Amino acid sequence: MPVALELLAPARNKDIGIAAIDCGADAVYIAGPDFGAREAAGNPFGDIALLTDYAHRFGAKVYLTLNTIIYEEELEKARQCVFGAVEAGCDALIIQDLGILKMSIPPIELHASTQCNIRTPEQARWLSSLGFRKLVLARELSLEQIRGIAEAVPECELECFIHGALCVCYSGQCYLSQYLTGRSANRGSCIQACRSLYDVQDASGKVLLPNKAVLSLKDLSLLDRLEQLAGAGATSFKIEGRLKNISYVRNIVRAYSDALDSIVKNSGGRYTRSSWGTPEGGFTPNPTATFNRGYTSYFIDGKRGKWNSRDYAKGIGEPVGRVSDILSSGNGTTVFRLSLYPELSTPVSNGDGLCFIGRKGKIYGMRANSVKNGCEISCLMPEETSARLVKGREIFRSFNQEMESSLNHNLPSRLIPADLTLSCAEEGGWVLRASTVEGLELQRHFNAEPARERAKAEAGLKASLSRKSGLFTFTLTGLPEDGLLPFLPSSAANALRREMAVELEDMLYYRMDTAREEADMTESIPWEKIDHSRLVRPEQVTQLNCANSLAKEVYAAVGIEAAPAYELDGSGRVELMRCKYCLRYEMGICPKQSGNRVRKASPLYLVNNGRPVMATFDCFRCEMVIKPANP
């Protein structure tokens, strides 16, 4: 059996989810009205039902993100959300709070969120023993670490992030936002403190780096590493971005879908896609032309790199070239010439958003009013911006007018391949049969006079029948090997093809409706279905984000007395962050880099608006820890 590979796309709302399906996603993840880890991306279940109806036409799935921690008084509301997800046709829940396991809910597949801090085989075995079917792994893992987890839990599917924003901290273990403002990342209301500017100081108060986004990472891009990830045991490839707009999702999904299709095509039958239908026509994707903070492959090779986004915490887009000359400046308009980079995705055009970074890291934005000869650009800009635009300054494109127009108007169509075969009917006349890889079969009997010339009739049949109709792209693959063919005018052949497309689509809808009617909505408790004799104690026993009595009971079953979540009791000592990223490494002052054998480097202090936090360094594990400066 070939291994089914899944491209999983983010959906802020129904329309973006449908766009992701059209561009090749095998599944989308979306939040319901509550309990999603992006509080600004909630959706009514009526919209989610429309999305699942659309996705299921192509065998694509919809996962509901119910991945915040749940307070005691919210347990019943969360339980009703599960019912809403099932009734809307969702295929699985992505959860963090283990209290859901002890709820009486309708049967639905459960996936362990990356908020569960899944970065070791031991943590994976714990979640597998609880009955999770899919584990969403931490972003910081190498190929070898992923392979080790796959070997530890062969019964689970593994999901890996492949593109998008990177949290500097291990997911689910970040409390910096809660500490600073009372807004919890584990409750979906992170303030993104990692994108803020900090002064980096030593213990004496000396400023080593002033006003820099030292905790902001580049964006992840593993477009050229998908086959290696599949080889390591990952089967689901996840794009981050439930707050991203529709053009971003279209562009990135199409790029990764094309890459997966190429892997499947060249795999010799080893791999297949988990849904059916492929996008045809439309725009050509280009990930460099859409929002990013610069790209990194992160720790995929098990090696450190320069991961900090430098001054790009808000994203500055695609580098386009350097200023070679200032042609004129005055009256609020500056004209300059660019020395363009050869790998530019599209020519610079009127309406493009441009920007550059000043000497102190400030980003200055401008819009191209007119472009001459592709490189002479006129922009309206205030005097402050014009004064800092000098020869040699690197220019970036934060908004690509041509690409955005293509992403919003030159759209692909997702079509399901269907083979047509023509044969003579035993009772006379002809039979046209349609079949698809997902098992839909249909035949139509028709009468027609024999054609006088076989070659001409064959060409006509192929021209009329091997075309697109509805959700399907038909290919006439079989004809009687010899003898006569029917004389079928193009109008009749086209009508026959369209009728078959409508009937096949009706069969898809019937399949969806039947599956929904047969779904068992009887309440059950996932906890009662678990083989408790096979429960595995987790590696992690602190910072368990336990916010309700049900979750506490799950841990108690393996002898762990879970402390209250930091959001409920911030009095205890807690690591605000633990990171694979290391500020000392980025600054070139890592003891290991210099050959120093000290086991622990001295702390640094990060100060924002007069409020400090302390960065300590676990050199044995090669990790950085952020703590309160005054515990």
Secondary structure, DSSP 8 states (H G I E B T S, - for coil): --EEEEEEEE-SSHHHHHHHHHTT-SEEEEE-SS--S-TT----HHHHHHHHHHHHHTT-EEEEEE-S---GGGHHHHHHHHHHHHHTT--EEEE--GGGGGS-B---EEEE-GGG---SHHHHHHHHHTT-SEEE--TT--HHHHHHHHHH-TTSEEEEEEEE---SS-TT---HHHHHHS--GGGT----GGGS-EEEE-TT--EEEEEE-TT-B-EEE-TT-HHHHHHHT--EEEE--TTS-HHHHHHHHHHHHHHHHHHHHTTTTSEEESS--EEESS----GGGSS-S-EE-TTTTS-----B-TT-TT---EEEEEEEEEEEEETTEEEEEEEE-TT-SS---TT-EEEEE-TTS-EEEEEEEEEETTTEEEEE--HHHHHH--TT-EEEEEE-HHHHHHHHHS--EEEEEEEEEEEE-TTSSEEEEEE-TTS-EEEEEE---B-S-HHHHHHHHHHHHSSEETTEEEEEEE--SSS--B---HHHHHHHHHHHHHHHHHHHHHHHHHHHHHS----B-GGGGS-GGG----S--S---B-SHHHHHHHHTTT----B-TTT-TTS---SEEES--HHHHHT--TTTTT---SS---EEEEETTEEEEEEEETTTTEEEEEES--
